[in-house]
Amino acid sequence: MSSDPFSDVLRLADAKSVMSGGFAAGGTWALRFPPPEKIKIFVVTKGSCWLQVDRDKKALTLEQGDIFLVSGREGFLLASSLTASPRDARRVFSAGTFAQLGDGSDCTMTGLHVTLHPSCGPLLVDLLPALIHVRAASPQAATLRWIMSELLHERSSNLPGASVVSAQLAQVVFVQVLRAHLMSSGTLPTGWLRVISDERIAPALRLMHGDPRRAWGLDELAKAAAMSRTTFAVYFKSVAGVAPLAYLTEWRMRLAQKVLRDENRSVSELAESLGYASESAFSNAFKRVTGSAPRNYRNAARRLPSPSEDARDLELAGRGIA
C-alpha cells in the first residue's frame, strides 16, 4: 500500500465513477428518486431547483454550478416547486439515460454514479452523510465545474481514447467532492473519514498504511505523531473509535479481504505478507474482525458481481440517473 491513507481507502473500496445521464426540465415539474443503492453525484449545469432528502425533509435550493452527492441510503426529490406532483424517476429514465420534462428550458442536470465493491464498499458509504452539497460559490466548486465541462466534452467527442479519459475525469469528480466534504464539514463523526483527515495522527497513520506488515509498537507510533504514549492512545481512539493497534489489525484485515477477492495467493502466503507468524494466528484475527474464515470469505466474495460488471450492466440497461 501507499502512505496516502485516503487513496488507500478509495482503492480498497474499488470506487469507480461512471457518467450516467441527465435531464432538462422546464415549467412546473418534480422528480421522485427512490434510494439509489449506489452513490450518485449531480451537477446543476443550468438554472435552479429544490432538493429535498427524505431523511430530514428539509428543502434546499440548488443553483447553477452546485454539485451534490447522495450516498445511496435515502430517497430524494428534485423539483421546480415543492407542491408539484412528482413523477417516478425510474419510469422517466426507463427509456434512456437522458430525459426532458416540459420544454426543458429552465433547469439542466448531469449525473454520475459511483460503483463500489459490495464487500468493502460499505467501509466508505457508511461514513458518508446522506447528502454532500458543494455550493457554486465554494472554493472547490470551480475545479469541479472545470472537470465536468471537460467530461461533457469528452463524452460528446469522437476523440481517440475518449471513453478512458471520461472514466478518469468521472473518478476525479468523485474524489474532489469527497475532498470538499473533508475540507468544509468541520468535526467529522468518529471513524475512517475522520482518521484519514486528521493532521495530528497523520504521521502515525502513514506509517501503518505504508508498511502494514510491520509489528508497529505504540511507542513508535506516538513518537511519529509527536505525542506521549498515553496522549496518543487516547486521542487516536477519540478520532478512530478504536485503539491504534486495533486499527492496524482492522486495516490488515481489509487488505486481506481485497487479496482474497482478487488474487490466488494461499492463506499462508497472505498471513506472512501481513506480518503474522502463522496461518492460524491470521485466520483467528480475520474471523474476529470479519466474522468469517478466510477461505469461506474468498468463496463467498468470488460469487459476487464485480463493480466493473455492475457499471457495464447499468450502462447497457440504460438505467440513467434514476
N, C-alpha and C positions, 0 to 999 in steps of 0.2 A: 504494500500500500504506500501512499504518499504521506507527506507531512502537512497535507491540506485536508483537515477533517470534514469540511463542508463538501468538497469534491468526493471524498470517500463515501459519505452517506448517499450522495446522488448516484454514484456508481453502484453502490450496494443495492439501492432500490431499483436499479436498472431503469432510471427515468428516461423516457423518450417522448419528445413532443412532436405532434403532427398537426398541421393546419387542416381544419375540418369543415370550413364553410363560413356562412354568414347570412345576413338578411338586410333588406332595406324596407323601411316602413314609412307610411305616410297617413295623415288623418288621425282618427282615433283607433287605437289598437292596443292589444295586450297579449302576451305570450306566457303561458304557464309551463315551466320546466320541472319535471319530476327530479328527485335526487339523481344526479347523473352517473353515479357509480365510478366515475373517473374524474380526475382533476380537470376543470375547464377554465380557460382563460379567454376573456372577451376584451376587445378594443373598440371603443366608440370612435369610428372614423369620420362620422358626420352627425351633427345635431345633438339632441339630448333626450333623456327619458328617465323614468323612475325605475329603481331597482328595489325589490323587497325580498329578503331572505326569510324562509318560513320560520326559522328558529325564533327570531326576536320580533318579527312583523314590523320592524322599524324601516320606513322607506327613506331612501336617499336619492339625491339627484345625480345622474351621470351626465357629464358634459363631454363635448368633443375633445378627444385626446386622453380621456380617462381610460384606465385599464383596471380590470378586476378579475380576481380568481375565486372560484368556488371549489371547495376541496372535496366535494362528492357526497357529503352526508346529508345535505339539505336541499329541498326543492326551492325554487325561487321564481319570481315574477319580474318580467320586463314589460314596461307599458308606457304609453303616452299619457294615460290617465289611470289612476288607481281605481276609478269607478267603472272602467270599461270591462266588458265581459271577456274573460281571457280565452284564447284558443289553446288547444293542447299542442305543445311544441313537437311532440312525437309525430303527430299527424301532419303538421305543417311541413316537417322535414322528411317525411317518409318517401317523397318523390325525388329527393336530391339534396345536395349539400348547400344550396343557396335558395332563399325564399324571398318573395316580395309580398308585403302586406299593404293593401291600399295602393296608392300611386307610388309608394317607395321614395317620396321626395324629402322626407323630414329627418329621418334617422337611419344611419347605416352602421352595422357592426360586423366585425370579423372575429371568428372564433378558432381556438386551438384546443386540442385535448392532450392530456399527458398520460401515457400508459406507464404503469409501474409493475414490477414483478409481483404476482399475487402472494408470494411468501414474505418478501422483505419490504414490499411497498408500504404496508401499514406502519412501518417504522417512521416513515416520513409523513404520511397522511394523518396519522393520529396526533401529530404535533402541530398541524396547521389549524388556524381558526376556520370557521365556516366560510368566512369572506375575507379577502385581502383587497383593499381598494387603493390604487395608486392614482392620485388626482393629477390632472394635466399640469397643474401648477407646481408639482413637487419636483425636486432636482432629478429624480430618477426617471421621470416620465419622458423627458426629452430624448434620452438614449433609447428608451423603449419605442418611442414613435419612429425614430430613425430606423431601428431594426425592423419594425413592422412594415415600413414603406419599402425597404429592401426585400423583405419576404414576399410582399404582394407583387413586387416587380419580378422576382424570380419565378413565382408561381404562374405569372401570365406570359412569361417569355419562352422562347424556344432555344435558349442558350444552352450550349453543352454543359452537362453537369447540374442543370437547374434543380433537379429533384434532390440531389445531395446537398447543395447549398441551402435549399429550402428547409431541409431537415435540420441542418446545423443552426440556421437562424431561429427556427422554432424552438430549438433547445435553449438558445441564448435568451429568448424571451422569458422562458420559464425560470431560468437562473436569475435573471435580472429582477423579476417580480419577487422572488424569494429574498434577494438582496435588499430590495426596497422594504420588504416587511421587517427584516432583521435590523435595518438601519433606522426605522421610524416607529417601531412598535413599543419603545420603552422597555420595561422589565417584562421579559418573556416568562411563560409558565415554566416550572421546573421540568427538565427533560433534555432531549438531544439537541433541539434547536438552540436552547439557551446555552448548553455546554459549548457547542461549536462556535458561538458568537461571543463568548466571554473572554475578554482580553487577559484577565488575571490568571486564568488557568490554561490559557492557550499554549504556553511553552511546554507544560507537562502533557497536555493533550497531543501536541505534535510528536512528542517522544513516543507515546503509546501507539499512535497511529503509524508512525514511521517505522517502528520495529516491534510489532505486537508479539513476536516470538520471545523477546527478552523477558526475563523474570524481573520486571521493574519493582524496585522497593519504594516504600512510601517516602523514605528519606531522600532518594534521588529525585522523585517527582516534586516533592516540596521544595527542594533546593532549586530546581529549574524554574519554579513559579515564584522564587524569592520569598517564601513564607516558611514559618516554622512548621514542623511536622503536624502539630495539633491544629494550628490555624488552617493549614492547607486541607487537612482531612475534613474539618467541619465546614469550611467554605465550599469545597468540592461537592460534598453531599447536599448542601443547600441549593446548589445550582443543578446538579445532575439527578438528585433524588436517590442516588446510591453512592457508596463509598468508592474511592478511586480504584482500588484493586478489583472491586466487584464490577465497575465499569469496564476495566480491562478484560475481565473474563467474558462479560456480555459482548464486548466488541469482537473478541476472538471467535465467539460462537456465531456471530453474524457473518464473519468472514468464512467460517466453516460451512455455513448454510449455502453461501454462494458457490464454494468449491464443490460441495456435494451435488448441487443442482447442475453445474456447468462442466465439471471435469470428471475424469475417470480415476483420479488418484485413490489409492486404497485408504481406508480409515487410519491405518497405522502410519502411512506417509503423511497424511493430513495432521495427525496428532503431533508428529515430530516437527512439522513445519510451523506449528503454533506454540511450540515450547513445552509440550507435555512429555514426560518421561516414559509414559506407557499408553497404549491404546485404551486400556480400561480407565485410566485417570481421565483421559479426554472424553471418553464415552459417557462417564458419570457426569462430568461437567456439562456436556452437551445436553444430556437428558434433563438435568436440573434446570437449565436455562430455557430450553425449548419445549420440554415435555415429551420429547420423542428420542428414541435411539438413533444414532447417525444413519445406519443402514435403512431403518424404517423411513426416516426423513427423506433420504435420497430416492427411495422407491416412490414415495407419495409425490415429491416435488416434480419428478420427471413425467408424471401423468398430467401435470397442469399445463395449459397453453402458455407459450412464451409471450412477453409483451409485444414482440415484433409480429407474432401471429395475430394477436388481438388488434393491433393497429392496422394490419393488412386487411383483416376481415371487416373492420369498420369502414375502411376506405371502399372496399369492394361492394359492401352493402349500401353505401351511400347514405349512411345514417345522419350525416351532417353534424350540427352542433347540438342537437336535441339530446 
